[in-house]
């Protein structure tokens, strides 16, 4: 369960392997109508069996002064023994018409039971030559369950599909590699 200042975002998609998963939640809330600063509190709760709980990691982004947003997401799930890659993805920019002044791309990889100190690693496709990804979060989500989330900010004049493949730093994952790609575009509120 994820909550945002009392507002519960909507579950969108989940990339998973045999023993690992990452989920995407989005939500909107008018948190500040007075023009003053607003504190936003995030909380995460595991309601599953505590005997089987692993570690958790969150990547949270908050965008203010947004009039409208559009989103496209693609997911490739796997529990393939000895997996080394997931993909390729091909996610197009969402939204039609004008006024879309800001875009962001998110790519999250998950792997189950890779070798120690091995993380998912995104390799962008040749069609994204103007896109630079930076890692937001990576690490161990429990016993040999790892994830990595990368992000790229995109200018309105340089839109391109998310294309690429999620692999591993090295070696293979005994029980799968999965990937989720999300493309979000925003129309800002006029100030």
N, C-alpha and C positions, 0 to 999 in steps of 0.2 A: 504494500500500500504506500503510495506517495501522496503527500498533501502539500499544498502551496498556500500558506497563509489562510488556512481554513477552506480553500477551494481544492477539490480533487481533480487533477488532470485526467484526461481520457487516455486509456491504453490504446496504442495504435498498432504496434507490430512487435514481433519477438523473433530474434535469431537464436537458434539453439543447436546444441550438439547433444550427444547422449546424456551428458551429466552437467551441462552448463547452459546458461541462457542470458541474453541481454534484452531488455524491453525498452521501448520508446513510449513516452507519455507526452502529450501536449495539452495545453489548456490556456484559456484566456480568462482574465478577471479584471474588472475595473477596481484596482486596489487604492487609487488615489484620486479623489475628485476635488480635493481642497487646494491642490497646488503645492502642498508641503511634502517633505520627504516621507517615504513609506518604507518601513522595515518588512522584509519578506522572510518567513521562516519555512524551512524545508524539514521534513521528517520522513524517515523510511522505517518500515516495520516488517519483520519477517513473521508471518503468521503460520509458517509451516512447522514441521516436526523439528524441535530444537536438537534432537540427537543427530540429525543429518544436515544441520545448517553449516554452510560454508562462509566464506568472507563475502563482503559486499563493497561495491564501489559505485559512486554516482558522478555523472557529469551533468551539471545543471546550467542552463542558459536562460537569462531573463532579458526580454526586449521590451523597452518602454516606448510610448507614443506610437503605437501600431494601430492603424486603421483596419487593415485586412491582411491575412496571410494565406498562402496556398502551399500545399505539401504533396510531394510524391515520394513513395517509399517502395523499395524492393528488398526481398529477403531470400537468402539461399540457406537452407538448413541441411545439416549433415550429421550422421552418426557413423560415417564410413571408417572402418578400421584402417589405420595407417594413413589417414588423410594428410595431405600436405598443402592443399589449397581449397578455396571456395570461390566460385565465380566463373566467368567474369560477370560483373554487374553492368546494367545499362539503365540509368535513371535519368529521365529528361526533366528540364526545368518546368515547374508547374505554373499555373496562372496564365490568363490570356488578357490581351489588351495592354493599356499603358498604366503608368504610375507605380510600377514595381521598381523601387529604387534600391533595394537591398536584398541580397541573397546569401545563403550560407549552405554549405554541403557538410554532411556528417556521414562518416563511415565507421562502423563498429564491427570488429571481428571477435569471435569467441573460439576457444579451442579447449578440448577435454583431453587430459592426460598426455600433454607433450612432455619432452624432457625438461629437467629442471632449468630454470632461468631462460626459458624460451617463451616469447610472446607472439601474438598475431602481428603481421606486418603488411600494410596496404601498399600495393604497387599500382599506381594510377595508369590508366590507359593512354595511348599516344594521342588521343583526341582531347586530352586535358592538359595540353602543353602550357597553357597560361594559368593553371591552377596550382597553388602551393598549399599543401596540407601540413598542419602542425598537430602534434599529439596532445590531446587534452587529458587523457587518462590511460594508464596501462598498469597491469599488475595481476597479482594472484587473487582470485576470488574464492579460494578454498583449496582443498587438496588437489593440486595439479589441474585446477580450472582457471584459465586466464582469459583476459579480454583487453582490447585496446580500442579507444575511440579517437578518431582524428577529425579535424575540422578545417574548413577553408572558407574564407570570406570571398565573395564573388562580386565584382562590379557589374552593373547592369549591361554594359556594352560588351562583356566578355563571357557570356553564358555558354556553357557546354555541358553535355551530359556527364553524369558520374559514370565513368567507365574504368574498370580495373579489376584486380584480383586480390583477394585476401589470402596470404600465405603465412608462413612462420619464419621467425628469425633463422631457425635451422631445424633439421630433423623433421619428424612427423608426429601427429597427434594420434594416439592409440584409438580414440573414440570420437574423432570428428573435428572439423573446422567449419564454422558458419560465418555468415557476413550479412550485415544490414546496411543499406545505403539510403539516406534521406536527403532530399533537396527541398529547402524551404525558401519562399520569397515573401517579401513584406512590402506593404504600402504604408508609408508613415502618416500619422495624423498631422494635419496642418496646425502649426502653432501660431 
